[in-house]
Amino acid sequence: MLPGRAGHLPVEALHRRHERLRLAWVEGEGEVLEATSTATFRCHQPGASTFVDCTGEITHATLNGVDLDPATASGGRLPLPDLQADNL
């Protein structure tokens, strides 16, 4: 098994990805593009952590039903702590 992130996330990690886009008008701000992404993946080492790459502003995030703090995102990456064997 590979060390680090590659070691606990298998190649087939991403099972499903669903994206929903909504174009909205915010008065005085012009067009705002909102996107919702959902990914399910497995982890060989429950309790490990990883990250997801994100562009744009993160307004809400959850991992396995637990709210994540969008303020923890840095450099376009949102930390995903305390992974389970199956994650959503």
Phi and psi in degrees as GROMACS dihedral restraints (atoms count N, CA, C in turn):
[ dihedral_restraints ]
;  ai    aj    ak    al  type     phi  dphi    fc
    3     4     5     6     1   -75.3    20    10
    4     5     6     7     1   152.9    20    10
    6     7     8     9     1   -75.8    20    10
    7     8     9    10     1   160.9    20    10
    9    10    11    12     1    65.6    20    10
   10    11    12    13     1  -150.2    20    10
   12    13    14    15     1   -54.6    20    10
   13    14    15    16     1   -44.2    20    10
   15    16    17    18     1   -63.9    20    10
   16    17    18    19     1   -25.6    20    10
   18    19    20    21     1   -77.3    20    10
   19    20    21    22     1   -29.1    20    10
   21    22    23    24     1  -105.7    20    10
   22    23    24    25     1    -4.9    20    10
   24    25    26    27     1  -115.5    20    10
   25    26    27    28     1   110.3    20    10
   27    28    29    30     1   -67.1    20    10
   28    29    30    31     1   160.9    20    10
   30    31    32    33     1   -56.0    20    10
   31    32    33    34     1   -38.2    20    10
   33    34    35    36     1   -85.8    20    10
   34    35    36    37     1    24.6    20    10
   36    37    38    39     1   -56.8    20    10
   37    38    39    40     1   -42.0    20    10
   39    40    41    42     1   -87.7    20    10
   40    41    42    43     1   106.8    20    10
   42    43    44    45     1   -89.3    20    10
   43    44    45    46     1   -40.0    20    10
   45    46    47    48     1  -148.4    20    10
   46    47    48    49     1   137.8    20    10
   48    49    50    51     1  -134.8    20    10
   49    50    51    52     1   126.6    20    10
   51    52    53    54     1  -124.7    20    10
   52    53    54    55     1   128.8    20    10
   54    55    56    57     1  -125.1    20    10
   55    56    57    58     1   137.3    20    10
   57    58    59    60     1  -127.4    20    10
   58    59    60    61     1   127.3    20    10
   60    61    62    63     1  -113.0    20    10
   61    62    63    64     1   140.7    20    10
   63    64    65    66     1  -136.1    20    10
   64    65    66    67     1   126.5    20    10
   66    67    68    69     1   -96.0    20    10
   67    68    69    70     1   122.7    20    10
   69    70    71    72     1  -127.5    20    10
   70    71    72    73     1   154.8    20    10
   72    73    74    75     1  -105.7    20    10
   73    74    75    76     1   123.2    20    10
   75    76    77    78     1  -109.9    20    10
   76    77    78    79     1   120.3    20    10
   78    79    80    81     1   -54.2    20    10
   79    80    81    82     1   125.9    20    10
   81    82    83    84     1    83.7    20    10
   82    83    84    85     1    -7.7    20    10
   84    85    86    87     1  -118.0    20    10
   85    86    87    88     1    -5.1    20    10
   87    88    89    90     1    81.0    20    10
   88    89    90    91     1  -154.9    20    10
   90    91    92    93     1   -80.1    20    10
   91    92    93    94     1   138.9    20    10
   93    94    95    96     1  -123.7    20    10
   94    95    96    97     1   129.5    20    10
   96    97    98    99     1  -101.6    20    10
   97    98    99   100     1   120.1    20    10
   99   100   101   102     1  -107.4    20    10
  100   101   102   103     1   137.7    20    10
  102   103   104   105     1  -131.9    20    10
  103   104   105   106     1   141.0    20    10
  105   106   107   108     1  -121.3    20    10
  106   107   108   109     1   125.8    20    10
  108   109   110   111     1  -121.1    20    10
  109   110   111   112     1   139.6    20    10
  111   112   113   114     1  -127.2    20    10
  112   113   114   115     1   129.5    20    10
  114   115   116   117     1  -130.1    20    10
  115   116   117   118     1   138.7    20    10
  117   118   119   120     1  -114.7    20    10
  118   119   120   121     1   140.4    20    10
  120   121   122   123     1  -155.5    20    10
  121   122   123   124     1   160.4    20    10
  123   124   125   126     1  -103.1    20    10
  124   125   126   127     1   159.0    20    10
  126   127   128   129     1  -137.0    20    10
  127   128   129   130     1   129.7    20    10
  129   130   131   132     1   -77.3    20    10
  130   131   132   133     1   -16.0    20    10
  132   133   134   135     1  -127.8    20    10
  133   134   135   136     1    80.1    20    10
  135   136   137   138     1   -51.5    20    10
  136   137   138   139     1   141.0    20    10
  138   139   140   141     1    96.9    20    10
  139   140   141   142     1   -16.9    20    10
  141   142   143   144     1   -70.3    20    10
  142   143   144   145     1   172.7    20    10
  144   145   146   147     1  -130.2    20    10
  145   146   147   148     1   160.4    20    10
  147   148   149   150     1  -151.4    20    10
  148   149   150   151     1  -157.1    20    10
  150   151   152   153     1  -149.4    20    10
  151   152   153   154     1   165.0    20    10
  153   154   155   156     1  -124.1    20    10
  154   155   156   157     1   136.1    20    10
  156   157   158   159     1   -76.8    20    10
  157   158   159   160     1   131.8    20    10
  159   160   161   162     1  -134.8    20    10
  160   161   162   163     1   138.8    20    10
  162   163   164   165     1  -113.6    20    10
  163   164   165   166     1   150.4    20    10
  165   166   167   168     1    85.4    20    10
  166   167   168   169     1  -176.7    20    10
  168   169   170   171     1   -82.9    20    10
  169   170   171   172     1   131.8    20    10
  171   172   173   174     1   -94.8    20    10
  172   173   174   175     1   120.7    20    10
  174   175   176   177     1  -102.9    20    10
  175   176   177   178     1   -23.7    20    10
  177   178   179   180     1  -159.4    20    10
  178   179   180   181     1   138.4    20    10
  180   181   182   183     1  -149.4    20    10
  181   182   183   184     1   143.9    20    10
  183   184   185   186     1  -134.7    20    10
  184   185   186   187     1   154.0    20    10
  186   187   188   189     1  -135.5    20    10
  187   188   189   190     1   117.1    20    10
  189   190   191   192     1    54.9    20    10
  190   191   192   193     1    39.7    20    10
  192   193   194   195     1    82.6    20    10
  193   194   195   196     1     0.6    20    10
  195   196   197   198     1  -105.4    20    10
  196   197   198   199     1   128.8    20    10
  198   199   200   201     1   -65.5    20    10
  199   200   201   202     1   136.0    20    10
  201   202   203   204     1  -103.2    20    10
  202   203   204   205     1   151.4    20    10
  204   205   206   207     1   -85.6    20    10
  205   206   207   208     1   111.3    20    10
  207   208   209   210     1   -58.3    20    10
  208   209   210   211     1   -22.9    20    10
  210   211   212   213     1   -68.3    20    10
  211   212   213   214     1   -13.6    20    10
  213   214   215   216     1   -79.3    20    10
  214   215   216   217     1   -10.1    20    10
  216   217   218   219     1   -66.6    20    10
  217   218   219   220     1   137.4    20    10
  219   220   221   222     1  -147.8    20    10
  220   221   222   223     1   135.0    20    10
  222   223   224   225     1    60.6    20    10
  223   224   225   226     1    31.0    20    10
  225   226   227   228     1    79.3    20    10
  226   227   228   229     1    12.3    20    10
  228   229   230   231     1  -123.5    20    10
  229   230   231   232     1   131.2    20    10
  231   232   233   234     1  -104.3    20    10
  232   233   234   235     1   119.7    20    10
  234   235   236   237     1   -64.0    20    10
  235   236   237   238     1   140.3    20    10
  237   238   239   240     1  -118.7    20    10
  238   239   240   241     1    95.1    20    10
  240   241   242   243     1   -87.3    20    10
  241   242   243   244     1   163.6    20    10
  243   244   245   246     1    50.3    20    10
  244   245   246   247     1    57.8    20    10
  246   247   248   249     1   -65.5    20    10
  247   248   249   250     1   150.9    20    10
  249   250   251   252     1  -105.8    20    10
  250   251   252   253     1   175.1    20    10
  252   253   254   255     1   -60.0    20    10
  253   254   255   256     1   -41.6    20    10
  255   256   257   258     1  -120.7    20    10
  256   257   258   259     1   129.9    20    10
  258   259   260   261     1  -125.3    20    10
  259   260   261   262     1   146.4    20    10
